[in-house]
Amino acid sequence: MKCYSLVIEPRLVKEIDALVKKHGLYSSRSDFIRDAIRQRLIEIKQLMDKKQAKEGKHHEEEALQEGFVEQAMKEVKFPGVR
């Protein structure tokens, strides 16, 4: 596994740490963040698939060229995308 650094608001880190400690659902902060990223990717991909089916798009490359991913991320209120 590769290591990456990212910037996270201290408030969110405290919430993650409290959840990990209190409920024990995750073994670490990193484990929680990996799972959160996986879940978000699944949500965005599902939204993209639904939208592509609705619009009759069958080629992911075509959708990417048209800014489809950016639009889908806005629709699911993806933080950092305006």
trRosetta pair geometry for C-beta under 8 A, 3 or more apart (Angstrom, degrees):
i j d omega theta_ij theta_ji phi_ij phi_ji
8 12 5.2 -106 171 78 102 123
8 13 5.5 118 108 -57 119 94
9 12 4.7 89 67 4 89 103
9 13 7.2 -158 94 -7 47 85
10 13 5.5 -54 -149 35 38 114
10 14 6.4 40 154 -21 69 102
11 14 5.8 -54 -153 34 30 112
11 15 6.6 29 151 -18 63 105
12 15 5.6 -54 -149 36 35 112
12 16 6.3 36 153 -20 68 104
13 16 5.7 -53 -147 36 31 111
13 17 6.2 30 155 -18 65 108
13 29 7.1 15 -149 -143 78 139
14 17 5.8 -56 -144 39 29 110
14 18 6.2 30 156 -20 64 107
15 18 5.8 -55 -147 36 29 110
15 19 6.3 29 155 -19 64 107
16 19 5.8 -58 -151 36 29 111
16 20 6.3 28 154 -19 66 107
16 29 5.3 80 129 -133 124 88
16 32 5.3 162 -160 99 107 153
16 33 7.2 15 -144 -57 152 84
17 20 5.7 -54 -145 36 30 111
17 21 6.1 24 158 -14 65 111
17 29 6.1 -19 -81 -82 73 112
18 21 5.9 -60 -144 42 28 107
18 22 5.7 16 164 -12 67 117
19 22 6.2 -59 -131 43 22 102
19 23 5.7 -23 -175 24 62 116
19 25 7.0 -39 156 35 94 113
19 26 7.5 42 115 25 98 112
19 32 7.0 109 89 -118 121 150
20 23 7.4 -71 -122 53 10 80
20 24 7.3 59 178 -96 47 29
20 25 7.3 -104 -115 51 48 72
20 26 5.0 -65 -115 70 91 99
20 27 7.7 -12 -158 100 110 10
20 28 6.6 31 -153 -154 148 13
20 29 6.1 -91 -30 -70 158 57
20 31 7.8 117 -119 60 120 105
20 32 5.9 -101 -73 -39 108 134
21 24 7.7 -4 179 -63 15 63
25 32 7.9 80 91 -96 97 96
26 29 7.7 102 116 -81 132 17
26 31 4.3 171 -173 98 103 114
26 32 4.2 161 68 -63 178 83
26 35 6.8 -132 -101 9 123 140
27 31 4.9 91 49 -16 79 161
28 31 4.6 107 53 1 74 101
28 32 7.2 -134 99 -2 46 85
29 32 5.7 -56 -155 35 34 113
29 33 6.4 30 152 -17 68 107
30 33 5.7 -56 -146 38 32 109
30 34 6.3 35 156 -20 66 105
31 34 5.9 -52 -148 34 28 112
31 35 6.5 26 154 -16 62 108
32 35 5.9 -61 -152 38 29 109
32 36 6.3 29 153 -21 66 107
33 36 5.5 -52 -144 36 33 113
33 37 6.4 34 156 -19 65 104
34 37 5.9 -57 -152 35 29 110
34 38 6.4 31 151 -19 64 106
35 38 5.6 -52 -148 35 33 114
35 39 6.3 32 155 -18 66 106
36 39 5.8 -54 -147 37 30 111
36 40 6.3 29 155 -19 64 107
37 40 5.8 -56 -146 37 30 110
37 41 6.4 32 155 -20 65 105
38 41 5.9 -58 -151 35 29 111
38 42 6.5 30 152 -20 64 105
39 42 5.6 -53 -152 33 33 113
39 43 6.5 34 151 -20 65 103
40 43 5.6 -51 -150 34 35 113
40 44 6.4 30 155 -16 67 105
40 78 7.4 104 -172 -120 118 97
41 44 5.9 -56 -146 39 31 108
41 45 6.1 30 156 -18 66 109
42 45 5.9 -57 -144 39 28 109
42 46 6.3 29 157 -20 64 107
43 46 5.9 -58 -150 35 27 110
43 47 6.4 25 154 -16 63 107
43 76 5.8 139 138 -160 115 153
44 47 5.7 -56 -150 38 32 111
44 48 6.2 34 152 -20 66 106
44 69 7.6 43 171 -153 122 81
44 72 5.9 104 -161 128 82 117
44 73 6.1 5 -125 -89 122 73
44 76 6.1 -134 -92 34 70 155
44 78 7.0 34 -88 -76 120 132
45 48 5.5 -53 -146 37 32 113
45 49 6.3 35 154 -22 66 104
46 49 5.7 -52 -147 34 31 112
46 50 6.4 31 154 -18 64 105
47 50 5.8 -55 -149 36 31 110
47 51 6.2 26 156 -15 66 109
47 72 5.0 145 111 -165 116 107
47 75 6.4 174 -179 88 142 120
47 76 5.6 -128 -37 -51 164 123
48 51 5.8 -60 -145 41 29 108
48 52 6.0 30 156 -21 66 109
48 63 6.9 103 -167 153 107 153
48 68 6.7 89 -136 142 99 110
48 69 6.9 -5 -98 -103 130 64
48 72 4.9 -9 -77 -113 79 168
49 52 5.8 -55 -143 37 27 111
49 53 6.3 28 157 -19 63 107
50 53 5.9 -57 -149 36 28 110
50 54 6.3 28 153 -19 64 109
51 54 5.5 -54 -147 37 32 113
51 55 6.1 11 160 -2 67 111
51 57 7.8 0 119 35 74 121
51 68 7.3 169 107 -166 133 106
51 72 6.2 -141 15 -95 152 106
52 55 6.2 -67 -140 50 26 96
52 56 7.9 -103 168 67 55 12
52 57 4.2 -91 -149 71 80 97
52 58 7.1 128 167 -79 113 29
52 60 7.9 -34 -103 -91 154 61
52 63 6.0 -48 -96 -82 110 145
52 68 7.6 53 -76 -174 90 148
53 56 7.6 32 -175 -74 27 31
57 62 6.1 -152 -157 91 110 119
57 63 5.3 106 149 -71 149 103
57 68 7.5 -143 102 -104 171 155
59 62 4.1 75 84 5 108 110
59 63 6.9 177 95 -10 58 84
60 63 5.5 -57 -151 38 37 113
60 64 6.2 39 152 -22 70 104
61 64 5.7 -53 -147 35 32 111
61 65 6.4 33 154 -20 65 105
62 65 5.8 -55 -150 34 30 111
62 66 6.6 18 156 -11 63 111
63 66 6.0 -67 -151 41 30 105
63 68 3.6 -50 177 29 84 161
63 69 7.2 100 132 -39 96 73
64 68 6.2 -73 -72 41 27 102
64 69 5.9 18 -116 -16 70 114
67 70 4.8 -46 -174 41 82 118
67 71 5.9 84 128 -24 87 99
68 71 5.8 -61 -150 39 31 109
68 72 6.2 30 155 -20 68 108
69 72 5.7 -56 -147 37 31 111
69 73 6.3 31 155 -20 65 106
70 73 5.8 -56 -149 35 29 111
70 74 6.6 32 152 -20 63 103
70 81 6.4 -174 -154 -159 73 127
71 74 5.7 -52 -152 32 34 113
71 75 6.5 33 152 -20 65 106
72 75 5.6 -55 -151 34 34 113
72 76 6.7 13 157 -3 67 106
73 76 6.3 -64 -146 46 32 96
73 78 3.8 -49 -176 22 90 145
73 81 4.6 63 119 33 120 171
74 77 7.5 26 -180 -82 35 31
74 78 6.9 -67 -67 31 26 93
74 81 5.5 -120 -74 122 69 116
74 82 7.6 53 -109 -180 106 12
78 81 4.7 32 84 22 103 124
